[in-house]
C-alpha cells in the first residue's frame, strides 16, 4: 500500500470520527510523534537531515524507496517507512 493510499484511508477513517480533522504530514508526524520515535524535533528537521525536500505527500512518494527506508532506519526507531507510517496512522487515529 502506498503512502498516498494509506493516508487516504486514514483521512476517511478520521473524517468519520471528526469531520474537522485532516491527516497531513504535519499532523501525522507532529512534534510529539517525532520526539517519541525519532532523533528529530520535527518532520521537517527529519527531512533536512536526509537532504530531502518534501512538502507534500506526493513529494515524499517521489523519494527513492531504498534511500527513504535507509534514512528512516538511521534517524528513527523504525526499521522502515512502512512501519513508521503505520505507527503514525495508528497514533493519529486514536486522537
N, C-alpha and C positions, 0 to 999 in steps of 0.2 A: 504494500500500500504506500503510495507516495505521500509526501508531506502535505501536499495540497488536498488530497483525498481525506487524509486523517483530520486535517484542520477543518475541512468542510463538514465532516461527520460530527466533530466536536461542536462546531458552531450550531448545527442543527439540534444537538442534544441540549446545549446551553440555551438556545432560543426557546425550547420547550419549557425549560426551567425558569428562565428570566429573559424576556424579550429585549431588555435594555443592554444585556451583556453581549460582547463580541470578542471572539478569540483573535487576538493579534499577536505578533511576535512579542511585543512589549508586555502584553497580559500573560501569555503563556510562560515566557521566560522573564518574569518580573524579578525585582531585586531580591526578594525573599528566596525565590527558587534558585537564583544564580548563587547567592551566598551559601545556601544549603548544599548545593550539588556541584559547584564549580569553584575554580580559583579566580573567578572574575566577579566584579561587583554588579555588572550589568551585561545584557546580551550584546550590546554594542561594544563593550570592552572585550568580551569574548571573541567577537568577530575581528576586532582590531589586532588582537594577539596572533591571529592566524593570517593576518594581512588580507582578510576578506572584506569586500564591500557589498553589503546586502541590506536593503531597506524594506524589501517586501518578501513574501513567501516565494514569489517567482524567482527573485534573485537568489534565494537560498537553494532553490531547485536547480539552478544553473551551476552551482559549485560541484566539481567532480566528486563523486561519492567516496572514492578512496581517500582523497585529501581531507574531505569533511570528516569522515569517520576517524581518521588518524588524529585530527585536531580535537575532536570530541573526546577521544580516549586519553589524549595528553592533558587536556585542560579541564576535564570534568571527572566525576566519579563514575561515569558510564563507559561501557565498552564500545558503544557505537551510537550513531544518531538515532536510530530506530528506538532504542531503549530510552534515550534522553527524551525524545518526543512523546513516547507513550507515557512516561512518568509525568511530564508536564501536562499532558492532556488529562491524566487521571487526577492530578492535584487541582487543576483548573476546574474540572467537573464537580469537585467536592465543594467548591466555594459557593 
